[in-house]
Amino acid sequence: MPLDGRSTIVRVPKAGELIAANLRRQIITGELEAGEPLPNEAALMERFGVSRPTLREAFRILESEGIITVLRGAHGGARVQAPDRSTAARYAGLLLQYRGVPLADVYRARTELEVAAVGLIAADPDGRIDELAAVVDRGEALLDDPHAFAKANTEVHRTVMELGGNETLNTLAGMLLDIMDAHAALYISSRAEPDRPGAAVALRASRKLVALLRAGEPGRAQAFWRHHLDKVEKYMTGDSETTLVEVLS
């Protein structure tokens, strides 16, 4: 043991973890494509020189990560599936719940990401503004259906992030929007009457964002969108200390 008293013991990965790492790398590099079956168990056991329980431990790891599915039975086997945001969102949600993060914190983080994306759209607007406008306009026919409008409005926010062109920001925002979708569904279900005025305000705000971007006013577009999203946060969370445990449990 070193003089500072800290342990230097190194944990050696288990065989199942090493096999999972090998297969994971083949999946994320595209060597194994989505929808493709993995080789059968006998072939993989021979390839890696391991027993069936060890191989199945590797499968359990990859299945928990959402990058393979395993069907049991005579015609079963493991099949590759493309990684998606929902798995990351689940883990992010669990971590935020564990830390007792208030719902308002999620809304504020979303605001920062979307305002940054608005700036990125303004810096390279070619074709992007028309695409955003088309998504915004779909909401008008859904004003009387609160659940359908909420989904259409979420799509506006997703589109802002996608058009920003930064995949890392888009992925982070997508996880937050998945959490906020769950809250919106609870909020709508708790109301006795559809909130048509609130939906109309959201639609007008989205159209104003499009107009400011068309006018080539990036500073005003970002300031306006921040102001709008701040009001959305207050409207959806008020002064409550609601945490994600109450939303996602």
C-alpha positions as CSV (number, residue, x, y, z in Angstrom):
1,M,0.0,0.0,0.0
2,P,1.4,3.5,-0.8
3,L,2.4,5.9,1.9
4,D,-0.7,8.1,1.5
5,G,-2.8,5.1,2.6
6,R,-4.8,4.9,-0.6
7,S,-5.3,1.4,-2.1
8,T,-3.7,0.6,-5.4
9,I,-5.7,-2.6,-6.0
10,V,-6.7,-2.8,-9.7
11,R,-10.0,-4.5,-10.5
12,V,-9.7,-7.0,-13.3
13,P,-12.7,-7.0,-15.6
14,K,-14.7,-10.2,-15.7
15,A,-14.7,-12.3,-18.9
16,G,-18.3,-11.4,-19.6
17,E,-17.5,-7.7,-19.4
18,L,-14.6,-8.1,-21.8
19,I,-16.7,-10.0,-24.3
20,A,-19.4,-7.3,-24.0
21,A,-16.8,-4.6,-24.7
22,N,-15.6,-6.5,-27.8
23,L,-19.1,-6.9,-29.2
24,R,-20.1,-3.4,-28.2
25,R,-17.2,-2.0,-30.2
26,Q,-18.2,-4.0,-33.3
27,I,-21.8,-2.6,-32.9
28,I,-20.8,1.1,-32.5
29,T,-18.3,1.0,-35.3
30,G,-20.9,-0.6,-37.7
31,E,-19.0,-3.9,-38.1
32,L,-22.2,-5.4,-36.7
33,E,-25.2,-3.6,-38.2
34,A,-28.6,-2.9,-36.6
35,G,-31.0,-5.8,-37.3
36,E,-28.2,-8.2,-37.9
37,P,-28.2,-11.4,-35.8
38,L,-25.1,-12.1,-33.7
39,P,-23.4,-15.5,-34.4
40,N,-25.0,-18.3,-32.5
41,E,-23.9,-19.1,-29.0
42,A,-21.8,-22.1,-30.0
43,A,-19.8,-20.0,-32.4
44,L,-19.3,-17.2,-30.0
45,M,-18.3,-19.6,-27.2
46,E,-15.6,-21.1,-29.4
47,R,-14.4,-17.7,-30.6
48,F,-14.0,-16.3,-27.1
49,G,-13.1,-19.6,-25.4
50,V,-15.7,-19.2,-22.7
51,S,-18.7,-21.1,-21.2
52,R,-22.3,-20.5,-22.0
53,P,-23.0,-18.7,-18.6
54,T,-20.1,-16.3,-19.3
55,L,-21.4,-15.5,-22.8
56,R,-24.9,-15.0,-21.5
57,E,-23.5,-12.5,-18.9
58,A,-22.1,-10.5,-21.8
59,F,-25.5,-10.6,-23.5
60,R,-27.2,-9.4,-20.3
61,I,-24.8,-6.4,-20.2
62,L,-25.5,-5.5,-23.8
63,E,-29.2,-6.0,-23.5
64,S,-29.3,-3.7,-20.5
65,E,-27.6,-1.1,-22.6
66,G,-30.3,-1.4,-25.3
67,I,-27.9,-2.4,-28.1
68,I,-29.0,-6.0,-28.5
69,T,-32.2,-7.9,-28.0
70,V,-32.2,-11.5,-27.0
71,L,-35.1,-13.8,-27.9
72,R,-35.4,-17.0,-26.0
73,G,-36.5,-20.4,-27.3
74,A,-35.7,-22.6,-30.3
75,H,-35.7,-19.8,-32.8
76,G,-34.2,-17.2,-30.5
77,G,-30.8,-15.6,-30.4
78,A,-29.2,-12.2,-30.0
79,R,-29.8,-9.5,-32.6
80,V,-28.2,-6.1,-32.9
81,Q,-30.3,-2.9,-32.4
82,A,-29.2,0.6,-33.0
83,P,-28.4,2.6,-29.8
84,D,-31.1,5.2,-29.1
85,R,-31.6,8.1,-26.8
86,S,-34.3,6.5,-24.7
87,T,-31.7,4.3,-22.9
88,A,-29.6,7.3,-22.0
89,A,-32.6,9.2,-21.0
90,R,-33.7,6.5,-18.6
91,Y,-30.3,6.5,-16.9
92,A,-30.1,10.3,-16.8
93,G,-33.6,10.3,-15.3
94,L,-32.6,7.8,-12.6
95,L,-29.5,9.8,-11.7
96,L,-31.4,13.1,-11.5
97,Q,-34.1,11.4,-9.4
98,Y,-31.5,10.0,-7.1
99,R,-30.1,13.5,-6.6
100,G,-33.5,15.0,-5.9
101,V,-33.2,17.4,-8.8
102,P,-36.2,19.7,-9.0
103,L,-38.2,19.7,-12.3
104,A,-37.5,23.4,-12.8
105,D,-33.8,22.6,-13.1
106,V,-34.5,20.4,-16.1
107,Y,-36.5,23.2,-17.7
108,R,-33.6,25.7,-17.1
109,A,-31.1,23.3,-18.7
110,R,-33.4,22.9,-21.7
111,T,-33.5,26.7,-22.1
112,E,-29.7,27.0,-22.2
113,L,-29.4,24.3,-24.9
114,E,-32.2,25.7,-27.1
115,V,-31.0,29.3,-26.9
116,A,-27.6,28.1,-28.1
117,A,-29.3,26.1,-30.9
118,V,-31.2,29.2,-32.0
119,G,-27.9,31.0,-32.4
120,L,-26.5,28.2,-34.4
121,I,-29.5,28.2,-36.8
122,A,-29.1,32.0,-37.2
123,A,-25.5,31.6,-38.1
124,D,-26.3,29.2,-40.9
125,P,-30.0,29.7,-41.8
126,D,-30.0,28.2,-45.3
127,G,-33.1,26.0,-45.6
128,R,-33.3,25.6,-41.9
129,I,-35.8,28.3,-41.2
130,D,-38.3,26.9,-43.7
131,E,-38.0,23.5,-42.2
132,L,-38.7,24.9,-38.7
133,A,-41.6,26.9,-40.0
134,A,-43.2,23.8,-41.5
135,V,-43.0,22.0,-38.2
136,V,-44.4,25.0,-36.3
137,D,-47.4,25.3,-38.7
138,R,-48.5,21.7,-38.0
139,G,-49.6,22.7,-34.5
140,E,-52.4,25.0,-35.6
141,A,-54.8,22.2,-36.5
142,L,-54.2,20.5,-33.1
143,L,-55.0,23.4,-30.8
144,D,-58.2,21.7,-29.5
145,D,-56.4,18.4,-28.8
146,P,-54.1,19.1,-25.8
147,H,-52.2,15.8,-26.0
148,A,-51.7,16.0,-29.7
149,F,-50.7,19.7,-29.5
150,A,-48.2,19.0,-26.7
151,K,-46.5,16.3,-28.9
152,A,-46.4,18.7,-31.8
153,N,-45.0,21.5,-29.6
154,T,-42.3,19.1,-28.3
155,E,-41.5,18.4,-32.0
156,V,-40.9,22.1,-32.5
157,H,-38.3,22.1,-29.7
158,R,-36.7,18.9,-31.0
159,T,-36.5,20.5,-34.4
160,V,-34.8,23.6,-33.0
161,M,-32.1,21.4,-31.5
162,E,-31.7,19.2,-34.6
163,L,-31.4,22.2,-36.9
164,G,-28.8,23.7,-34.6
165,G,-26.5,21.1,-36.1
166,N,-24.6,20.2,-32.9
167,E,-25.2,16.5,-32.3
168,T,-24.0,16.5,-28.7
169,L,-26.3,19.4,-27.7
170,N,-29.1,17.7,-29.6
171,T,-28.6,14.4,-27.8
172,L,-28.5,16.1,-24.4
173,A,-31.6,18.2,-25.2
174,G,-33.4,15.1,-26.4
175,M,-32.9,13.4,-23.0
176,L,-34.4,16.4,-21.3
177,L,-37.3,16.6,-23.7
178,D,-38.1,13.0,-23.0
179,I,-38.4,13.8,-19.3
180,M,-40.4,17.0,-20.0
181,D,-42.8,15.0,-22.2
182,A,-43.6,12.8,-19.2
183,H,-44.3,15.9,-17.1
184,A,-46.5,17.5,-19.9
185,A,-48.6,14.3,-20.1
186,L,-49.2,14.4,-16.3
187,Y,-49.9,18.1,-16.3
188,I,-52.5,17.8,-19.1
189,S,-54.2,14.8,-17.5
190,S,-54.6,16.8,-14.2
191,R,-56.5,19.6,-15.9
192,A,-60.3,19.5,-16.0
193,E,-60.4,21.6,-19.3
194,P,-58.0,21.7,-22.3
195,D,-55.6,24.6,-22.0
196,R,-56.3,26.1,-25.4
197,P,-55.0,29.7,-24.5
198,G,-51.7,28.2,-23.4
199,A,-51.4,26.2,-26.6
200,A,-52.2,29.3,-28.6
201,V,-49.4,31.3,-26.8
202,A,-46.9,28.5,-27.5
203,L,-47.9,28.5,-31.2
204,R,-47.5,32.3,-31.4
205,A,-44.2,32.2,-29.7
206,S,-42.9,29.6,-32.2
207,R,-44.0,31.7,-35.1
208,K,-42.4,34.8,-33.7
209,L,-39.1,32.9,-33.4
210,V,-39.4,31.9,-37.1
211,A,-40.1,35.5,-38.0
212,L,-37.1,36.8,-36.1
213,L,-34.8,34.3,-37.7
214,R,-36.1,35.2,-41.1
215,A,-35.5,38.9,-40.4
216,G,-31.8,38.0,-39.7
217,E,-32.0,39.2,-36.0
218,P,-30.1,36.5,-34.1
219,G,-29.7,38.5,-30.9
220,R,-33.4,39.3,-30.7
221,A,-34.3,35.7,-31.6
222,Q,-32.2,34.3,-28.8
223,A,-33.4,36.9,-26.3
224,F,-37.0,36.3,-27.2
225,W,-36.7,32.5,-27.1
226,R,-35.0,32.7,-23.7
227,H,-37.8,34.9,-22.4
228,H,-40.5,32.5,-23.8
229,L,-38.8,29.4,-22.3
230,D,-38.5,31.1,-18.9
231,K,-42.2,31.8,-19.0
232,V,-42.9,28.2,-19.9
233,E,-40.8,27.0,-16.9
234,K,-42.8,29.3,-14.6
235,Y,-46.1,28.2,-16.1
236,M,-45.3,24.5,-15.9
237,T,-43.6,24.4,-12.5
238,G,-44.8,27.5,-10.7
239,D,-43.3,27.8,-7.2
240,S,-43.5,24.1,-6.5
241,E,-40.5,22.0,-5.4
242,T,-41.7,19.1,-7.6
243,T,-38.8,16.7,-8.2
244,L,-38.3,14.2,-10.9
245,V,-39.2,11.4,-8.5
246,E,-42.8,12.7,-8.6
247,V,-42.8,13.0,-12.4
248,L,-41.0,9.8,-13.5
249,S,-41.9,7.3,-10.8
